[in-house]
Amino acid sequence: MQLKFAHKYLLATLLSSVIFLMSLTVEAIEYDSEYFDSAEHQQLKQTSEKEADLLIYSNIAEYNWVKILDDFSKKYPWMKVNIQTLDMGPSAVFERYYAERSVNQKTADLIVTAAPDAWLRFIKKDGLLPYQSPLGKGYPQWSNPEEGLYTFSTDPMIIIYNKILLSESERPDSLASLMSWADNPKRKNKIATYNAAGHAFGYGIHWFTNNYFDKQEPNNILYKQLGSISRLENGGAIMVDKVITGEYLASYFVSGITVLPKMKQRGRSKILGWNLIKDGTPVFLRGMGVTKEASNPGSAKLMLNYLLTHEGQVSIGRGGLTPYREDVTTAEVPYFTYTNIADEIGEDNIIRVHYDPSEESIKEEFLDHWTKLYRIAH
C-alpha cells in the first residue's frame, strides 16, 4: 500500500510541476507574441532600418556575442553588417561613454556590463534612457531594479581546479572545502581569486559574498581563512591559465563564461575541472540598458527587447552565458540556466550580485577590512 501511495504521490508531484512550468512557458510566450505583433515592434523595425550601425559597449568577449548577433540578424536581416560590439572592462564601458559625450563624439547605443556600482552612478548622472520594455513583465523583480535597467544574463562564479594535481577526493566544490587548505602549508598561496581592490567586477563579488557569509556567521571565519591562503588576480583568463599550468591548484569566483565555452579546446578538460560553489555561488546580474545619448535608439531598443524574449535568452545561452527566463530549458542551451543552478545548489545558496546603494557608500570601509584579510596594501 505504501509503495502504491508513494508512486501515486510522485506522479502527482511530477504532473503538478510540469503543469506549473507549462503555465509559465505559455504565459512567457504570450508576452513574446504580443510584442512581435505589436505596433511598437513594427515601429522599432521601421526606425531601425533607417539608422546607422548599432554600437554596443560591453564586458563580454567577441566569441560570446557571435551566436547572439547571428540569431538577431537572422530575425532582422538589415542588421547583419550593422552591429559593432566593443569588449572592455566592466567599468571602462562607462568611462569611455563619459569621455566621448564630453567632446560630443558618437558613443554607445546599448551598454551591457556586470558592474552594479557603476550602473548606479550612471543612472545618477542621467546617462540611462528610462525605456520601459514591453517584455519586462513576467520577469522577477530583481531583474529590473531601475527604470530602463534590465538583466542580460545571470552568470555564476565557479571554482576551477587542476584535475591532474588533485585527486577526485581533493577537488573543491565549496568555499568550506577550500578553507580547509589553510591547515596545509603545501597549499598556501596555491589558490587564487579576483582582487576586490583592483577590479570592479571582483569588488562586487566579494562584497556580496562577504555579506552573505556574515549573515551566516557574524565572525566570518571563512573569509579570514581564505584571505590568509589566497593570491589575487585581475582577470579570469589569467586564473584559468595558471591553474592549467599548475601554478595554482584552484581558483574561486572565476566567471563561468570565461571557463565553460573554452572547455572544448583540445586537452583542456583533461586538466581543468570546475564546480558550482555548494555553500554560496555568486551569480552576477549582468545589466543592460539603452543610453540617453544613443544615436540609434530604435536598433538599441530592438536588441534589448530581443534579448528579453525566449529566443533571445536562448541565444544568450548559446553564446556561453546564463539565461534566467524560467521557460528556457537546459536542453536548449549548452551550459546553465538560472533555474538549473537553483535546482543544483538550492535557491538559498545563490548569492545575487545586484544593485545595492550601500555597496558604494561603504566601499572604502569594506576594502580597508578586506585588504587586511587578503594581506595587501590599500
C-alpha positions as CSV (number, residue, x, y, z in Angstrom):
1,M,0.0,0.0,0.0
2,Q,2.8,2.4,1.0
3,L,4.6,1.8,-2.3
4,K,1.5,2.4,-4.3
5,F,0.8,5.6,-2.4
6,A,4.3,6.8,-2.9
7,H,4.1,6.1,-6.6
8,K,0.9,8.0,-6.9
9,Y,2.2,10.9,-4.9
10,L,5.4,11.1,-7.1
11,L,3.3,11.0,-10.2
12,A,1.0,13.8,-8.9
13,T,4.0,15.9,-7.9
14,L,5.7,15.5,-11.2
15,L,2.4,16.3,-13.0
16,S,1.8,19.4,-11.0
17,S,5.4,20.6,-11.7
18,V,5.0,20.0,-15.4
19,I,1.7,21.9,-15.4
20,F,3.3,24.8,-13.5
21,L,6.3,25.0,-15.9
22,M,3.9,24.8,-18.9
23,S,1.8,27.7,-17.5
24,L,5.0,29.8,-17.1
25,T,6.1,28.9,-20.6
26,V,2.7,29.7,-22.2
27,E,2.5,33.0,-20.3
28,A,6.0,34.0,-21.3
29,I,5.4,33.0,-24.9
30,E,2.2,35.1,-24.9
31,Y,4.3,38.1,-23.9
32,D,6.6,37.4,-26.8
33,S,3.8,37.0,-29.3
34,E,2.1,40.2,-28.1
35,Y,5.3,42.1,-28.6
36,F,6.2,40.7,-32.0
37,D,2.6,41.5,-33.2
38,S,2.5,45.0,-31.6
39,A,2.6,48.4,-33.2
40,E,5.7,49.2,-31.1
41,H,7.7,46.4,-32.6
42,Q,6.7,47.4,-36.1
43,Q,7.7,51.0,-35.4
44,L,11.0,49.9,-33.9
45,K,11.8,47.9,-37.0
46,Q,11.0,50.8,-39.3
47,T,13.1,53.1,-37.3
48,S,16.0,50.7,-37.1
49,E,16.0,50.2,-40.9
50,K,16.7,53.9,-41.3
51,E,19.5,54.0,-38.6
52,A,23.2,53.5,-38.9
53,D,25.4,51.0,-37.1
54,L,24.3,49.8,-33.6
55,L,27.2,50.3,-31.2
56,I,27.3,48.2,-28.1
57,Y,29.8,48.6,-25.3
58,S,30.1,45.5,-23.0
59,N,32.4,43.4,-20.9
60,I,31.5,40.3,-23.0
61,A,34.1,38.8,-25.3
62,E,33.5,38.7,-29.1
63,Y,33.1,34.9,-29.0
64,N,30.2,35.3,-26.6
65,W,28.5,37.7,-28.9
66,V,28.8,35.6,-32.1
67,K,25.7,33.4,-31.6
68,I,23.6,36.3,-30.3
69,L,24.4,38.5,-33.2
70,D,23.9,35.7,-35.7
71,D,20.5,34.9,-34.4
72,F,19.5,38.5,-34.1
73,S,20.5,39.4,-37.7
74,K,18.5,36.4,-39.0
75,K,15.4,37.9,-37.4
76,Y,16.3,41.4,-38.6
77,P,18.4,40.9,-41.8
78,W,19.3,44.6,-42.3
79,M,21.3,44.4,-39.0
80,K,23.7,41.7,-40.3
81,V,26.5,44.1,-41.1
82,N,25.3,47.0,-38.9
83,I,26.3,45.9,-35.4
84,Q,29.6,46.7,-33.6
85,T,30.5,45.4,-30.2
86,L,33.4,46.6,-28.1
87,D,34.7,44.5,-25.3
88,M,36.1,46.5,-22.3
89,G,36.4,46.2,-18.5
90,P,33.2,46.3,-16.5
91,S,33.5,50.0,-15.5
92,A,35.6,51.0,-18.5
93,V,32.5,51.0,-20.7
94,F,31.1,53.9,-18.7
95,E,34.4,55.8,-18.6
96,R,34.6,55.7,-22.4
97,Y,31.0,56.8,-22.6
98,Y,31.6,59.8,-20.4
99,A,34.8,60.7,-22.3
100,E,33.0,60.6,-25.7
101,R,30.0,62.5,-24.5
102,S,32.2,65.3,-23.1
103,V,33.5,66.1,-26.6
104,N,30.2,65.3,-28.4
105,Q,31.5,62.2,-30.1
106,K,29.4,59.2,-31.1
107,T,29.2,56.7,-28.3
108,A,27.4,53.6,-27.2
109,D,23.7,53.0,-28.1
110,L,23.5,50.0,-25.7
111,I,25.6,49.1,-22.7
112,V,25.8,45.5,-21.4
113,T,28.1,45.1,-18.4
114,A,28.5,43.5,-14.9
115,A,29.2,46.5,-12.7
116,P,26.3,47.2,-10.3
117,D,28.0,50.2,-8.6
118,A,29.0,51.8,-11.9
119,W,25.4,51.3,-13.2
120,L,24.0,53.2,-10.1
121,R,26.5,56.0,-10.8
122,F,25.5,56.0,-14.4
123,I,21.8,56.4,-13.5
124,K,22.6,59.2,-11.1
125,K,24.4,61.0,-13.9
126,D,21.3,60.7,-16.0
127,G,23.0,58.5,-18.6
128,L,20.4,55.8,-18.9
129,L,17.3,56.1,-21.0
130,P,14.3,55.1,-18.8
131,Y,12.9,52.9,-21.5
132,Q,10.1,50.5,-20.4
133,S,10.3,47.3,-22.4
134,P,7.0,45.6,-23.1
135,L,8.9,42.4,-22.4
136,G,9.9,43.4,-18.8
137,K,6.6,42.0,-17.4
138,G,6.8,38.4,-16.3
139,Y,10.4,38.6,-15.2
140,P,11.4,38.6,-11.5
141,Q,11.5,41.9,-9.8
142,W,15.2,41.7,-9.1
143,S,15.9,41.6,-12.8
144,N,14.6,45.1,-13.5
145,P,15.9,47.2,-10.5
146,E,15.7,50.6,-12.1
147,E,13.6,52.0,-14.9
148,G,15.4,51.2,-18.1
149,L,17.9,48.8,-16.5
150,Y,17.3,45.2,-17.3
151,T,19.2,42.0,-16.7
152,F,21.0,40.5,-19.7
153,S,22.2,37.2,-18.0
154,T,22.8,35.7,-14.6
155,D,26.3,34.3,-14.7
156,P,27.7,32.1,-12.0
157,M,31.1,32.4,-10.4
158,I,32.6,29.0,-10.1
159,I,35.5,27.0,-8.6
160,I,38.1,25.7,-11.0
161,Y,40.9,23.2,-10.2
162,N,43.7,21.2,-11.7
163,K,42.4,17.6,-12.2
164,I,45.9,16.2,-12.6
165,L,47.4,17.6,-9.4
166,L,44.3,17.0,-7.2
167,S,42.8,13.6,-6.7
168,E,39.0,13.2,-7.0
169,S,38.5,13.4,-3.3
170,E,40.6,16.6,-3.1
171,R,38.8,18.6,-5.7
172,P,36.9,21.5,-4.1
173,D,33.2,22.1,-4.5
174,S,32.6,24.7,-1.8
175,L,34.3,27.6,0.0
176,A,34.4,25.5,3.1
177,S,36.5,22.8,1.4
178,L,38.9,25.5,0.2
179,M,39.1,26.9,3.7
180,S,40.4,23.6,5.0
181,W,43.6,24.2,2.9
182,A,44.7,26.7,5.5
183,D,45.9,23.8,7.6
184,N,48.1,22.5,4.7
185,P,51.3,24.5,4.1
186,K,51.8,23.0,0.7
187,R,48.5,24.5,-0.5
188,K,49.0,28.0,0.9
189,N,49.3,30.5,-1.9
190,K,48.3,27.8,-4.4
191,I,44.8,29.2,-4.7
192,A,43.6,32.5,-6.3
193,T,40.6,34.8,-6.7
194,Y,39.7,38.2,-8.1
195,N,41.3,41.2,-6.5
196,A,38.4,43.2,-5.0
197,A,40.6,46.3,-4.6
198,G,41.7,46.4,-8.2
199,H,38.7,45.3,-10.2
200,A,35.1,46.5,-10.0
201,F,33.9,43.0,-11.1
202,G,35.9,41.4,-8.2
203,Y,34.7,44.0,-5.7
204,G,31.0,43.3,-6.4
205,I,31.6,39.5,-6.0
206,H,33.5,39.8,-2.7
207,W,31.2,42.5,-1.2
208,F,28.0,40.5,-1.7
209,T,29.6,37.2,-0.8
210,N,31.2,38.6,2.4
211,N,27.8,40.0,3.4
212,Y,26.2,36.6,2.7
213,F,28.6,34.8,5.0
214,D,28.5,37.5,7.6
215,K,24.8,36.8,8.0
216,Q,25.5,33.1,8.2
217,E,28.3,33.6,10.8
218,P,28.9,37.0,12.3
219,N,32.7,36.4,12.8
220,N,33.0,35.2,9.2
221,I,35.9,32.8,9.9
222,L,35.7,31.5,6.3
223,Y,36.8,34.8,4.8
224,K,39.6,35.2,7.2
225,Q,40.9,31.7,6.4
226,L,40.5,32.2,2.6
227,G,42.3,35.6,2.8
228,S,45.3,34.0,4.6
229,I,45.9,31.5,1.8
230,S,44.8,33.2,-1.4
231,R,46.7,35.1,-4.1
232,L,44.9,37.8,-6.2
233,E,44.4,38.3,-9.9
234,N,42.6,40.8,-12.0
235,G,41.3,38.5,-14.7
236,G,39.5,35.2,-15.1
237,A,41.6,34.1,-18.1
238,I,44.8,34.5,-16.0
239,M,43.5,32.3,-13.3
240,V,42.5,29.7,-15.8
241,D,45.9,29.6,-17.4
242,K,47.7,29.4,-14.0
243,V,45.5,26.6,-12.8
244,I,46.2,24.7,-16.1
245,T,50.0,25.2,-15.7
246,G,49.9,24.1,-12.1
247,E,50.9,27.5,-10.6
248,Y,47.6,27.4,-8.8
249,L,45.8,24.2,-7.7
250,A,42.5,26.0,-7.7
251,S,40.8,29.4,-8.1
252,Y,37.4,30.6,-6.8
253,F,34.9,33.1,-8.1
254,V,36.0,32.6,-11.7
255,S,33.4,33.7,-14.2
256,G,31.8,30.7,-15.8
257,I,31.7,32.4,-19.2
258,T,35.5,32.6,-19.1
259,V,35.8,28.9,-18.5
260,L,32.9,26.9,-20.0
261,P,33.0,28.0,-23.7
262,K,36.7,27.1,-23.8
263,M,36.4,23.6,-22.2
264,K,36.0,22.1,-25.7
265,Q,39.6,23.1,-26.6
266,R,41.7,20.1,-27.1
267,G,43.1,18.6,-23.9
268,R,41.7,21.3,-21.7
269,S,39.0,19.2,-20.0
270,K,41.6,16.6,-19.1
271,I,43.4,19.1,-17.0
272,L,40.8,21.7,-15.9
273,G,37.8,20.8,-13.7
274,W,35.1,23.0,-12.3
275,N,32.2,23.0,-9.8
276,L,29.4,25.3,-8.7
277,I,30.1,26.5,-5.2
278,K,27.7,24.5,-3.0
279,D,27.7,26.7,0.1
280,G,27.4,30.0,-1.9
281,T,27.6,30.6,-5.6
282,P,27.8,34.3,-6.6
283,V,25.6,34.9,-9.6
284,F,26.3,38.2,-11.4
285,L,23.4,40.1,-12.7
286,R,24.8,41.5,-16.0
287,G,22.9,44.7,-16.6
288,M,21.9,46.2,-19.9
289,G,20.3,49.5,-20.9
290,V,19.8,52.0,-23.8
291,T,21.8,55.2,-23.3
292,K,20.2,58.6,-23.3
293,E,22.7,59.8,-26.0
294,A,22.1,56.8,-28.3
295,S,22.5,57.7,-32.0
296,N,20.5,54.6,-32.9
297,P,17.8,54.2,-30.2
298,G,15.5,52.2,-32.4
299,S,18.1,49.5,-33.0
300,A,19.2,49.6,-29.4
301,K,15.6,49.0,-28.1
302,L,15.1,46.3,-30.8
303,M,18.2,44.5,-29.5
304,L,17.3,44.9,-25.8
305,N,13.7,43.6,-26.4
306,Y,15.1,40.7,-28.4
307,L,17.4,39.7,-25.6
308,L,14.4,39.6,-23.2
309,T,12.4,37.2,-25.4
310,H,12.7,33.4,-25.1
311,E,14.5,33.3,-28.4
312,G,17.0,36.0,-27.3
313,Q,17.6,34.3,-23.9
314,V,18.4,31.0,-25.7
315,S,20.8,32.9,-27.9
316,I,22.5,34.3,-24.8
317,G,22.8,30.7,-23.5
318,R,24.2,29.5,-26.9
319,G,26.8,32.3,-26.5
320,G,28.1,30.8,-23.3
321,L,26.2,33.0,-20.8
322,T,23.4,32.1,-18.4
323,P,19.7,32.8,-19.3
324,Y,17.2,33.4,-16.5
325,R,13.8,33.1,-18.2
326,E,12.0,30.3,-16.5
327,D,10.9,28.8,-19.8
328,V,14.4,28.3,-21.1
329,T,15.4,24.7,-20.5
330,T,18.8,23.1,-20.2
331,A,18.1,21.2,-23.4
332,E,18.1,24.5,-25.3
333,V,21.5,25.8,-24.1
334,P,24.9,24.2,-23.7
335,Y,25.6,25.1,-20.0
336,F,23.4,26.6,-17.3
337,T,20.1,28.3,-16.8
338,Y,19.4,30.2,-13.5
339,T,16.7,27.7,-12.7
340,N,19.2,24.9,-13.3
341,I,21.7,26.5,-10.8
342,A,19.0,26.9,-8.2
343,D,17.9,23.3,-8.6
344,E,21.5,22.1,-8.2
345,I,22.7,24.1,-5.2
346,G,19.4,25.4,-3.8
347,E,18.0,28.9,-4.2
348,D,19.2,29.9,-0.7
349,N,22.8,29.3,-1.8
350,I,22.6,31.7,-4.8
351,I,24.3,35.0,-4.0
352,R,22.9,37.5,-6.4
353,V,25.4,40.3,-7.1
354,H,22.9,43.0,-7.7
355,Y,22.3,46.7,-7.1
356,D,22.7,47.9,-3.5
357,P,23.4,51.6,-3.0
358,S,25.3,50.8,0.3
359,E,27.8,48.9,-1.8
360,E,29.2,52.2,-3.0
361,S,28.7,54.2,0.2
362,I,30.8,51.9,2.4
363,K,33.3,50.9,-0.3
364,E,36.4,52.3,1.4
365,E,35.4,50.8,4.8
366,F,34.9,47.4,3.2
367,L,38.1,47.5,1.2
368,D,40.1,48.5,4.3
369,H,38.8,45.4,6.0
370,W,39.1,43.1,3.0
371,T,42.7,44.1,2.1
372,K,43.8,43.3,5.6
373,L,42.3,39.8,5.3
374,Y,43.9,39.3,1.9
375,R,47.3,40.7,3.0
376,I,47.7,43.5,0.6
377,A,48.3,47.3,1.0
378,H,45.4,49.6,0.3
